[in-house]
């Protein structure tokens, strides 16, 4: 069977990224141009600025990726692009660019769900074994699903309100840490202790998650202490919040390991870069003698290599999109 080269494009938020992925596993070239420093000035991603910067940078990112691989667009077997979910304007920049390349070079178009891309990031350095439990944790999503095979999902639970990444960012802002909030909470927690009593979010036998109440509790606590003239112990509050937030994931994953008997676990999405979270989930998987897949840091956050990996099974089944494909700002795994 001939090697399959896919040019993949990712522009769902504030990273303009392209990659060339061979046979769904080997990254031939990867370019990631982040806008983080720009958005940090505003305390978070500004959608209009993000889409404009994608439009300014995307041609340069393509040229850099092709140069790294010493290849041309005509050498590709297909063009893959993340078309959902994400910031609509940002998604449209990548999608329209992909459609233009497909039209000019007569290449098939593969549309990839960004969330599924995060799962397949684990396939870049390992071979996923099915069935598996997939825990998708990002700024906009907290979802737990069974994956019985390529693109064969059964949803177990999702967030009832805020996603875990959103909660990390908002809590960081309330405590006084700059954007991006998640990494700053993680860093501060290393120097803190779990001394603030915070409620468990969804302490039941479902697989659903909730972070709105936990976030609100932190906000109320900070406001109350300020009114009393008390100083917030920032590192302790960061540690207390992170402990409860991660424990929510571990409890639900443990329930799924108990009830399904599945012994392969994937964590995926930007929040999976959190080392404390990785450690706690690893401890739980070890109790069940379960294999845990964790992408290395480069593939935890948004990148086009994961889009290329997720596109490969779709290429094999000739699941191609026509040029009428549109972007979708909201989407789940299934």
C-alpha positions in Angstrom: 0.0 0.0 0.0 1.4 3.4 -1.0 2.2 6.0 1.7 -0.5 8.6 2.3 0.5 12.2 2.8 -2.1 14.5 4.3 -1.7 18.3 4.6 -3.6 19.3 7.7 -4.8 22.7 8.8 -5.9 23.9 12.3 -7.2 27.4 13.0 -10.0 26.8 15.4 -8.9 29.4 18.1 -5.6 31.3 18.3 -3.0 29.0 16.7 -2.5 29.0 13.0 -1.0 25.5 12.4 -0.3 23.2 9.4 1.3 19.8 9.3 2.1 17.1 6.8 1.3 13.7 8.3 2.3 10.4 6.8 0.0 7.4 7.2 -1.8 8.9 10.2 1.2 8.4 12.5 4.4 10.1 11.3 4.7 13.9 11.4 6.8 14.9 8.5 6.5 18.7 9.2 4.7 20.8 11.7 4.3 24.6 12.1 2.4 26.3 14.9 2.2 30.1 14.9 0.6 31.2 18.2 -1.2 34.4 18.9 -1.0 34.0 22.7 1.1 37.1 23.4 -1.3 39.3 21.5 -4.4 38.0 23.3 -2.7 38.1 26.7 -2.9 41.9 26.5 -6.7 41.6 26.5 -6.9 38.9 29.2 -8.3 36.3 26.7 -8.8 35.5 23.1 -10.5 38.3 21.1 -12.3 36.5 18.2 -12.1 39.3 15.7 -8.3 39.8 16.2 -7.8 36.0 16.0 -9.5 35.6 12.6 -7.6 38.6 11.2 -4.3 37.2 12.4 -5.1 33.8 10.9 -5.8 35.5 7.5 -2.5 37.4 7.7 -0.4 34.3 8.7 -1.9 31.3 6.9 0.0 31.6 3.6 3.3 32.0 5.5 2.5 29.0 7.7 1.9 26.9 4.5 5.2 28.0 3.0 7.1 27.1 6.2 5.5 23.7 6.5 6.2 22.8 2.9 9.8 24.0 3.2 10.4 21.9 6.3 9.2 18.8 4.4 10.8 19.7 1.1 7.4 18.9 -0.5 4.8 20.6 -2.6 1.0 20.8 -2.3 0.8 18.6 -5.4 2.6 15.8 -3.5 -0.3 15.6 -1.0 -3.0 12.9 -1.2 -5.6 15.0 0.5 -6.1 18.3 2.4 -7.6 18.0 5.9 -9.0 20.9 8.0 -10.6 21.4 11.4 -14.0 22.8 10.6 -15.7 22.4 14.0 -16.0 23.4 16.9 -14.2 26.7 17.6 -14.4 30.4 16.9 -16.4 30.7 13.7 -14.3 33.4 12.1 -11.1 31.5 12.9 -12.4 28.2 11.6 -13.6 29.9 8.3 -10.1 31.2 7.6 -8.6 27.6 7.7 -11.6 26.0 6.0 -11.7 28.5 3.0 -7.9 28.2 2.6 -8.2 24.3 2.6 -11.1 24.5 0.0 -9.0 26.8 -2.2 -6.1 24.4 -2.1 -8.4 21.4 -2.9 -9.9 23.3 -5.9 -6.6 24.5 -7.3 -4.7 21.2 -6.9 -7.7 18.9 -7.4 -7.2 17.2 -4.0 -9.9 15.6 -1.8 -11.1 17.6 1.2 -11.4 15.9 4.6 -13.3 17.7 7.4 -12.1 16.9 10.9 -13.8 17.5 14.2 -11.3 19.4 16.3 -12.2 17.4 19.5 -11.6 14.1 17.7 -8.3 15.5 16.5 -7.2 15.8 20.2 -8.0 12.1 20.7 -6.0 11.1 17.6 -3.0 13.1 18.8 -2.3 10.0 20.9 -1.9 8.0 17.7 1.1 10.1 16.6 3.5 8.4 19.0 1.5 5.2 19.9 -1.1 2.9 18.5 -4.5 3.3 20.1 -6.0 0.0 21.3 -9.7 -0.3 21.3 -12.0 -0.3 23.2 -10.9 2.8 25.1 -12.3 5.5 27.4 -11.7 9.0 26.0 -11.7 11.9 28.3 -11.7 15.1 26.3 -10.8 18.2 28.5 -10.4 21.6 27.0 -11.5 25.2 27.3 -14.9 24.5 25.8 -15.5 20.8 26.5 -15.4 18.2 29.2 -16.6 14.9 27.8 -16.2 11.2 28.5 -16.9 8.6 25.8 -16.3 5.0 24.9 -14.4 4.5 21.6 -14.9 1.1 20.2 -12.9 1.7 17.0 -12.0 4.4 14.6 -14.8 7.0 14.7 -17.0 4.6 16.7 -18.1 6.6 19.7 -20.6 6.1 22.5 -21.0 9.2 24.7 -21.1 8.5 28.5 -21.2 12.0 29.9 -20.6 15.7 29.3 -20.4 19.0 31.2 -23.8 20.3 32.4 -22.4 23.9 32.3 -18.9 25.2 32.2 -16.0 23.1 30.8 -12.9 22.5 33.0 -10.6 24.7 30.9 -13.1 27.6 31.1 -13.3 27.2 34.8 -9.5 27.3 35.1 -9.3 30.5 33.1 -12.0 32.3 35.0 -10.8 31.2 38.4 -7.3 32.4 37.4 -8.7 35.8 36.5 -10.5 36.1 39.8 -7.5 35.2 41.9 -5.3 37.6 39.9 -3.3 35.5 37.4 -2.9 36.6 33.8 -4.0 34.8 30.6 -3.6 31.9 29.9 -5.1 30.9 33.2 -4.7 27.2 33.2 -0.9 27.0 33.2 -0.7 29.8 35.8 -3.1 28.1 38.2 -1.0 24.9 37.8 2.2 26.7 38.5 0.8 28.6 41.5 -0.6 25.3 42.9 2.9 23.8 43.2 3.6 26.3 45.9 0.3 26.1 47.7 -1.7 23.7 49.9 -5.3 22.4 49.7 -6.5 24.5 52.6 -9.7 26.2 51.2 -12.8 24.0 51.5 -14.5 23.8 48.2 -17.5 21.7 47.2 -17.4 18.6 45.0 -19.2 19.5 41.8 -21.3 16.4 40.8 -20.9 13.8 43.5 -23.3 11.2 42.0 -23.3 8.0 39.9 -23.6 9.7 36.5 -20.8 10.4 34.1 -21.6 14.1 33.9 -19.5 17.0 35.0 -20.1 20.5 36.3 -17.7 23.4 37.0 -20.0 26.4 37.2 -20.7 25.9 40.9 -17.1 25.4 41.8 -16.1 28.5 39.8 -18.9 30.5 41.6 -17.7 29.3 45.0 -14.2 30.6 44.3 -15.6 33.9 43.1 -17.8 34.2 46.2 -15.0 33.2 48.5 -12.6 35.9 47.0 -15.3 38.6 47.3 -16.2 37.7 50.9 -12.6 37.7 52.0 -12.0 41.1 50.3 -15.1 42.5 52.1 -13.7 41.3 55.4 -10.3 42.8 54.6 -8.6 39.4 54.6 -5.8 38.6 52.2 -6.3 35.7 49.8 -3.6 33.1 49.9 -3.4 32.9 46.1 -1.2 29.8 45.9 -3.4 27.9 48.4 -6.6 28.8 46.6 -5.1 27.8 43.3 -4.1 24.4 44.8 -7.5 23.9 46.4 -9.4 24.7 43.2 -7.1 22.5 41.1 -7.4 19.6 43.5 -11.3 19.6 43.5 -11.5 20.2 39.7 -9.2 17.3 38.9 -10.8 15.0 41.5 -14.1 15.5 39.6 -12.4 14.0 36.5 -10.8 11.2 38.4 -14.0 10.1 40.2 -16.0 10.0 36.9 -13.2 8.1 35.1 -13.0 5.6 38.0 -16.7 5.0 37.7 -16.4 4.3 34.0 -13.4 1.9 34.6 -15.6 0.1 37.2 -18.7 -0.2 35.1 -17.3 -0.8 31.6 -14.3 -3.1 32.3 -12.4 -1.1 29.6 -8.7 -0.9 30.4 -7.4 1.6 27.8 -7.7 5.3 28.7 -7.0 8.4 26.5 -6.9 12.0 27.8 -7.1 14.7 25.2 -7.4 18.4 24.8 -5.5 21.4 26.1 -6.1 20.7 29.8 -4.4 17.3 29.4 -1.1 19.2 29.5 -1.6 19.8 33.3 1.0 17.6 35.0 -0.9 17.3 38.3 -3.9 16.1 36.3 -1.8 13.6 34.4 -0.4 12.3 37.7 -3.7 11.8 39.4 -5.2 10.0 36.4 -2.1 7.9 36.1 -2.5 6.8 39.7 -6.2 5.9 39.1 -5.3 3.9 35.9 -2.6 2.1 37.8 -5.2 0.9 40.3 -7.1 -0.8 37.5 -4.0 -1.9 35.6 -5.2 0.3 32.7 -3.1 1.6 29.9 -3.0 5.4 29.8 -2.3 7.4 26.6 -1.1 11.0 27.1 0.2 13.0 24.2 3.4 14.9 24.8 3.0 18.6 25.4 3.5 19.6 21.8 0.4 17.6 20.8 -1.7 18.4 23.9 -2.5 22.0 22.8 -4.0 22.9 19.4 -1.9 21.7 16.4 -2.4 20.5 12.9 -0.6 17.2 13.3 -3.5 15.9 15.3 -5.9 16.9 12.5 -3.8 14.9 10.1 -3.8 11.9 12.3 -7.6 12.1 12.7 -8.0 12.5 8.9 -6.2 9.3 8.0 -9.1 6.9 8.9 -11.5 9.1 7.0 -9.1 9.0 4.0 -9.0 5.2 4.0 -12.8 5.1 4.0 -13.0 7.9 1.3 -15.1 10.0 3.6 -14.5 13.3 1.7 -16.4 16.6 1.9 -17.4 18.7 -1.1 -16.6 22.4 -1.3 -19.9 23.5 0.2 -18.6 22.4 3.7 -19.2 25.1 6.2 -17.7 25.8 9.6 -19.6 25.1 12.9 -18.8 26.9 16.1 -20.5 24.4 18.3 -20.1 20.6 18.2 -19.6 17.6 20.5 -17.6 14.4 19.8 -20.7 12.8 18.3 
